[in-house]
Amino acid sequence: MPTEILMPALSPTMEEGTLAKWLVKEGDTVSSGDLLAEIETDKATMEFEAVDEGVIGKIMVAEGTEGVKVNAVIAVLLMDGESADDIGAASAPKAAASSNAAPADAPKTEEPAKGYGRDGDAAQGDKAPVKDGNRVFASPLARRIAADKGLDLSGIQGSGPKGRIVKADVENATAQPKAAAPAAKADAPAAAKGAAMAPGPSTEQVIKMYDGRPFEEVKLDGMRKTIAARLTEAKQSVPHFYLRRDIVLDDLMKFRAQLNKQLEGRGVKLSVNDFIIKACALALQQVPEANAVWAGDRTLKFTKSDVAVAVAIEGGLFTPVLKDAEMKSLSALSSEMKDLATRARDRKLAPHEYQGGSFAISNLGMFGIDNFDAIINPPHSAILAVGAGAKKPIVGKDGELAVGTVMSVTLSVDHRVIDGALGANLLNAIKDNLENPMTMLA
């Protein structure tokens, strides 16, 4: 029987995507590992690989089609001895997929037909474990990784087609508490609903308001829609409060210059932002109660400092996450941040590289902004808004006036997780680390 190739879920919250480009055509013979298509999510364009050998019998969704639902049939693969005549009714879902809807007449059986998972694994359920009398479906690669790690698949929430457990699920199983999975999956529909119900005039009302004035309508891409939905949700549902401090950078600037001179032979040049990342990561260790996130009916408290950093790209932004940042040297953080930022601008980050973390940094100092208030990106519990360092009059340790380089920062805090005094302690720890940079190497 021909094999249906399904639209993969490239992240736990993905519900639909754009089939940007087919890399094969009908009649092509493909082998395991061959690239089939490029698929755009709201954050990245990712390549989709073949798992089985066969012939592309029929392409069900034309390239450039937007809003293709996860699990929709996008192509049919013919095995040895099969022909296009065997496809038969399988071509029916094409119209539904092309009209941005999932196939209405797709068979709904307890054991799904063989398809493709989001990580390129063959979606097979013939050796799946059992949970509460029901079979748990997992890709072969996911089962092998789970066996190597000693994980029970029945306790893992699958994010692949039809709830299938895929590679990323078992790789992240030890790092992500099981209780957090339902909350994470609810984020996307809740965000979309929040944006849709946001008060304000309708599209037609806004257009009518500017009747007679020249303008250009700019279509929203997936990233801009997601940013709008998530930040609308954040401002409506997260009780923000703000803490502000001025940080004197003179000692840090001198220390940075010394380190850069010593590291010049290795081709390493540390930025002020590298020091800020390290200072925040260490502060989360110094004030561990603040290293937590909101998870619906509980908080999740972390032992490691996973710090997200906002990176502006054309049409939006990414927040790649530097994991275990408290353990890494300044040069390692600098190198990793440069790599993540470059791939973010090229939209080449994998979902696990920009999801997670409990704390974020948004630095607009390089744009000359003195200070600003950043919006928390759920499920993070805080975000540090960093302004530019500028020469200002300060009172020295001896009580006399002097001129120093001062940077203004604002910590936006989720009051459900962090109270005022705790937030103040966290910000004070960040300030102390930056004003005494040598202690960050101890």
C-alpha positions in Angstrom: 0.0 0.0 0.0 1.4 3.5 -0.9 3.0 5.4 2.0 1.5 8.7 2.9 4.0 11.5 3.7 2.5 13.7 6.3 3.2 17.4 7.1 5.6 17.1 10.1 5.4 19.0 13.4 8.7 20.8 13.6 8.1 22.1 17.1 5.9 21.1 20.0 3.4 23.9 19.4 3.4 23.9 15.6 -0.1 23.5 14.1 0.5 24.5 10.5 3.3 25.6 8.2 4.2 26.6 4.7 5.4 24.1 2.1 8.0 26.5 0.8 9.7 24.3 -1.9 9.7 20.8 -3.2 13.2 19.4 -3.8 11.8 16.4 -5.7 9.1 15.9 -8.4 6.7 13.1 -9.2 8.4 10.1 -10.5 11.7 10.7 -8.7 13.3 7.8 -6.9 14.4 8.7 -3.3 16.5 7.0 -0.7 16.6 7.3 3.0 18.2 10.7 3.9 17.4 12.4 0.6 15.9 15.9 1.0 12.2 16.0 0.0 11.1 19.6 0.8 11.7 22.8 2.6 9.1 23.7 5.2 8.6 27.1 6.8 7.4 27.5 10.3 6.8 30.8 12.1 10.5 30.8 13.1 12.6 28.9 10.6 12.9 27.1 7.2 13.8 23.5 7.8 14.6 20.7 5.4 12.5 17.5 5.4 14.2 14.2 4.7 13.0 10.9 3.3 13.2 7.9 5.6 12.2 5.1 3.2 13.2 4.3 -0.3 10.6 4.5 -3.1 9.2 6.7 -5.9 7.3 9.9 -5.4 4.0 8.8 -6.7 2.0 12.0 -6.2 2.6 15.4 -4.7 -0.5 16.4 -2.9 0.4 20.0 -1.8 1.9 22.5 -4.2 5.0 24.4 -3.2 4.2 27.8 -1.8 1.0 26.6 -0.1 0.5 28.3 3.3 -1.4 27.0 6.3 -0.8 23.3 5.7 -2.0 21.6 8.8 0.3 19.2 10.7 -0.6 15.6 9.7 -2.0 16.6 6.4 -0.9 14.3 3.5 1.6 16.3 1.4 2.8 13.4 -0.9 2.5 9.7 -1.5 5.5 7.4 -1.8 5.3 4.2 -3.9 7.2 1.1 -2.8 8.5 -1.7 -5.1 5.8 -3.2 -7.1 3.4 -0.3 -6.6 2.2 2.1 -9.2 0.2 5.3 -9.5 -2.9 3.3 -9.9 -2.5 2.1 -6.3 -2.9 5.6 -5.0 -6.6 5.7 -5.7 -8.5 7.7 -3.1 -5.3 9.0 -1.5 -5.5 12.0 -3.9 -8.7 13.2 -2.2 -7.0 15.2 0.6 -5.2 17.3 -2.0 -7.9 19.9 -2.2 -8.2 20.1 1.5 -4.5 20.6 2.0 -4.3 23.2 -0.8 -7.1 25.2 0.8 -5.2 25.3 4.1 -7.3 22.7 5.8 -6.4 19.2 7.1 -7.8 16.3 5.0 -11.4 15.8 6.0 -11.6 12.2 4.9 -8.3 11.0 6.3 -8.8 7.6 7.9 -9.1 7.8 11.7 -8.0 4.4 13.0 -6.5 3.5 16.3 -3.2 2.5 14.5 -2.3 5.3 12.1 -1.0 4.4 8.6 2.8 4.6 8.1 3.9 8.2 7.7 6.7 10.6 8.4 7.5 12.2 11.8 8.8 15.7 12.3 12.4 14.6 12.9 12.5 12.5 9.7 11.9 9.2 11.5 9.6 6.7 9.9 6.3 6.9 11.8 5.8 3.3 12.6 3.7 1.8 15.4 4.4 -1.9 15.1 6.7 -2.1 18.1 5.2 0.5 20.3 4.8 0.0 24.1 1.5 0.0 25.8 0.0 2.7 28.2 -3.3 2.1 30.0 -4.2 -0.6 27.4 -3.5 1.7 24.5 -0.5 1.5 22.3 2.1 4.3 22.4 3.4 5.1 19.0 7.0 6.1 18.6 9.4 6.3 15.7 12.2 3.7 15.6 14.9 6.3 16.3 13.0 7.6 19.3 12.7 4.1 20.6 16.4 3.4 20.2 17.3 6.7 22.0 14.8 5.9 24.8 16.3 2.5 25.2 19.8 3.9 25.4 18.7 6.4 28.0 16.5 4.0 30.0 13.4 6.0 29.4 9.8 4.7 29.6 8.0 5.8 26.5 4.6 5.5 28.1 5.6 8.5 30.3 6.6 10.8 27.4 4.3 13.2 25.7 4.7 12.9 21.9 4.8 16.0 19.7 4.9 14.2 16.3 1.9 13.5 13.9 -1.1 12.2 15.9 0.8 12.3 19.1 3.7 10.1 18.0 6.9 10.2 20.1 9.8 11.5 18.0 13.5 12.1 18.5 13.3 15.5 20.1 10.7 14.3 22.7 13.1 11.6 24.1 16.2 13.9 23.8 14.4 16.5 25.9 12.7 14.1 28.3 15.3 14.3 31.1 15.5 18.1 30.8 11.8 18.9 30.7 9.5 17.9 33.6 6.5 15.9 32.4 4.1 18.3 34.1 5.2 21.1 31.9 4.1 19.4 28.7 0.4 20.1 28.8 1.0 23.8 29.6 3.5 24.1 26.7 1.1 22.6 24.3 -1.7 24.9 25.3 0.4 28.0 24.6 -0.2 28.2 20.9 -4.0 28.0 20.8 -4.2 30.2 23.9 -2.0 32.8 22.2 -3.9 32.7 19.0 -7.2 33.1 20.8 -5.8 35.9 22.9 -4.7 37.8 19.8 -8.0 37.1 18.0 -10.0 38.5 21.0 -7.9 41.5 21.6 -10.0 44.7 21.7 -9.7 47.1 18.8 -11.2 47.9 15.4 -11.6 45.3 12.8 -9.5 45.1 9.6 -12.4 46.6 7.6 -12.9 49.4 10.1 -9.2 50.3 10.0 -9.0 50.3 6.2 -12.2 52.4 6.0 -10.7 54.9 8.4 -7.9 55.6 5.9 -10.1 55.7 2.8 -8.7 58.1 0.3 -5.2 58.0 1.7 -2.4 56.1 -0.2 -1.1 53.0 1.6 0.3 49.6 1.0 -1.1 46.4 2.6 1.7 44.2 3.9 0.7 40.6 4.4 1.7 39.2 7.8 4.0 36.2 7.7 3.9 33.4 10.3 6.6 35.0 12.5 4.9 38.3 12.7 1.5 36.6 13.5 3.2 34.6 16.3 4.9 37.6 17.8 1.6 39.5 17.8 -0.2 36.6 19.4 2.3 35.8 22.1 3.1 39.4 23.1 -0.6 40.2 23.2 -1.1 37.2 25.5 1.9 38.2 27.6 0.6 41.7 28.3 -2.9 40.5 28.9 -2.1 37.5 31.1 1.3 38.1 32.7 1.2 40.6 35.7 4.4 42.6 34.9 6.2 44.9 37.3 9.4 46.7 36.6 12.7 47.3 38.5 15.3 49.8 37.4 19.0 50.2 38.2 22.0 52.2 36.9 25.2 50.1 36.6 28.6 51.7 36.5 30.7 50.0 33.8 34.1 51.5 34.2 35.8 48.5 35.9 34.1 46.2 33.4 35.3 48.2 30.4 38.9 48.2 31.7 38.7 44.4 32.5 37.2 43.7 29.1 40.0 45.6 27.3 42.7 43.6 29.2 41.0 40.3 28.4 40.5 41.2 24.7 44.2 42.1 24.4 45.2 38.7 25.9 42.7 36.8 23.8 43.7 38.6 20.6 45.9 35.7 19.5 43.0 33.3 19.7 40.7 35.5 17.6 38.3 36.1 20.5 36.8 39.5 21.1 34.4 39.8 24.1 31.5 42.2 23.9 29.7 43.9 26.8 26.8 41.7 26.0 28.9 38.6 26.7 29.5 39.9 30.2 25.8 40.7 30.7 24.9 37.1 29.8 27.4 35.7 32.2 26.3 38.1 35.0 22.6 37.1 34.6 23.5 33.4 34.5 25.4 33.7 37.7 22.7 35.9 39.3 20.2 33.1 38.7 22.5 30.8 40.7 23.0 33.4 43.4 19.2 33.9 43.7 18.0 30.4 42.9 14.3 31.1 43.9 14.1 33.5 40.9 15.3 30.8 38.4 11.7 29.5 37.8 8.8 29.7 35.4 5.0 29.7 35.6 3.4 26.5 34.6 -0.3 27.0 35.0 -1.0 25.5 38.5 2.6 25.4 39.6 6.1 26.8 39.1 9.1 25.0 37.7 12.3 25.7 39.5 15.6 25.1 37.6 19.1 24.2 38.8 20.8 25.4 35.6 20.9 28.9 34.1 19.4 28.8 30.6 19.5 32.4 29.4 17.7 33.5 26.2 19.0 36.5 24.2 16.8 38.5 21.8 18.2 38.7 18.3 16.6 41.1 15.8 16.1 39.7 12.3 14.3 41.0 9.3 10.6 41.0 10.0 10.9 39.9 13.7 13.2 38.3 16.2 14.5 35.1 17.7 15.4 34.4 21.3 18.1 31.7 21.1 18.9 30.1 24.4 22.4 29.6 25.9 22.0 26.5 28.1 24.1 26.0 31.2 25.4 29.5 30.8 26.7 29.7 34.4 29.2 26.9 33.6 30.6 28.4 30.4 33.6 30.7 30.1 33.2 34.2 28.6 34.9 33.1 25.4 32.7 30.1 25.1 29.6 32.2 25.6 30.9 34.7 23.1 31.5 32.1 20.4 28.1 30.4 21.0 26.2 33.6 20.9 27.8 34.7 17.6 26.9 31.3 16.1 23.3 31.4 17.3 22.9 35.0 16.2 24.2 34.3 12.7 22.0 31.3 12.2 19.0 33.1 13.7 19.4 35.8 11.0 19.5 33.1 8.4 16.5 31.4 10.0 18.5 28.2 10.4 17.9 27.6 14.1 16.4 24.3 15.2 13.4 24.6 17.6 15.3 23.3 20.6 17.8 26.2 20.1 15.2 28.9 20.7 12.7 27.3 23.1 13.1 27.1 26.8 15.0 29.1 29.4 13.7 31.0 32.4 15.2 34.4 31.8 15.8 36.6 28.8 18.0 39.6 27.8 17.0 42.3 25.3 19.8 44.7 24.5 19.1 47.9 22.6 22.2 49.7 23.8 23.9 49.4 20.4 21.0 51.4 18.9 21.6 54.3 21.3 18.5 53.6 23.5 19.0 54.9 27.0 16.4 52.7 28.7 13.1 50.8 27.9 10.7 48.3 29.3 10.7 44.9 27.7 7.7 42.5 27.5 8.2 39.1 29.1 8.1 36.2 26.6 6.2 33.4 28.3 7.0 31.1 29.9 10.0 33.2 31.0 9.6 34.8 34.4 11.8 37.9 33.7 13.6 39.8 31.0 16.4 42.4 31.4 16.1 45.4 29.1 19.6 46.9 28.6 20.3 50.4 27.5 23.4 52.1 26.2 26.4 52.9 28.3 26.9 56.7 28.5 29.3 59.1 30.2 27.4 60.6 33.2 28.3 62.3 36.5 28.6 59.9 39.4 29.4 60.1 43.1 32.7 58.2 43.6 33.5 56.0 46.6 35.2 58.9 48.3 32.0 61.0 48.0 33.4 63.3 45.3 31.8 63.8 41.9 33.3 62.0 39.0 32.5 61.0 35.4 31.7 57.4 34.8 30.2 55.1 32.1 26.7 54.3 33.3 24.3 51.8 31.8 20.6 51.8 32.6 18.8 48.5 32.9 15.1 47.6 33.6 14.1 44.1 34.8 10.5 43.2 33.8 9.2 40.5 36.2 6.3 38.1 36.3 4.7 38.8 39.7 3.2 35.3 39.7 6.7 33.8 40.1 8.9 36.5 41.5 7.8 39.0 44.2 9.3 42.5 44.6 12.0 41.7 47.1 13.1 38.6 45.2 13.2 40.6 42.0 15.3 43.3 43.7 17.7 40.7 44.9 18.1 39.3 41.4 18.7 42.7 39.9 21.2 43.6 42.6 23.1 40.4 42.0 23.3 41.2 38.3 24.5 44.7 39.1 27.2 43.4 41.5 28.5 40.9 39.0 28.8 43.6 36.3 30.4 46.2 38.6 32.9 43.5 39.9 33.6 41.6 36.7 36.7 39.7 38.1 34.4 37.8 40.5 32.6 36.2 37.5 35.8 34.3 36.8 36.1 32.9 40.3 
